Amino acid sequence: MQVGDLVVIKGEWAKHNAWMVDTFLDDGDKETYGIIIAIRLGNYYTHKVMWPDGSDDWYEMEALEVVCK
């Protein structure tokens, strides 16, 4: 994942079980797209995502799914 990628949040089940992505078991928010605006390095990667309502927050890489690079 890079700055500028379009992402959605994976559901809790799909985050831990990759095979659930895009199945009816994926409870993620596929309606709201965000854009990665920053990446913080440390013990693990975290990505700052800006949402259409103007809010932003930090997310672990495993919590996000890239829709478009």
N, C-alpha and C positions, 0 to 999 in steps of 0.2 A: 504494500500500500504506500502511496505517495501523496504529497500535498497536491490537491486539485482533483483527486479521485472522488467520484460520486458514490455514496454508500447508503446502506440501510442497516438498521439494527437487526441482528439475528435474534430469534426467540431463545429463551432459556434452554429449551430442549435441544434445539439445533446447534447451539453454541457448544454443547458437550457431545453431540452425536452428529457428526458431519453428514451422515447419510440422510438426515431429516430435512436438510435445506431444500426448499421448494417442494416439499410434500405437504399434505394436509396436516401433518404433525408439527410443522414449523409455525410457532406462535409469534413470530417476529412482526415488526411493524413494516410491512412492505409498501405502505401507502406514502410514507414520509421519507423523502430523499434528503440527504445532507451532503456537505462537501468538506473534505479534510482540509483544515487550514493550518495545522501545525502538528509536528511529531516530537514527542519528548522521549529521549533515550535514558535508560536507567537499568534497573535489574530486568525490566521487561519494557517493551514498546507500549506507549500510550499515544492515542491520536485525538487531537482536538477537532471536533466536528461542529460546523455551523449549520443550523436548521433554518427552514424557510421563515419561521417566525422571528428570526434574529437572535435566538438563544444559541449558546454554545456550551459544550461540556467535553470532558476528557473521557475516553473509552479505551479499554484494552483491545488489542488487535483481534482477539478471538470473538469479541462481541459484535464486530462489524463484517458486513459482506459487501465487496466491491461490485457495483452495478455497471459502472463505466469508467474507464481510465482516461 
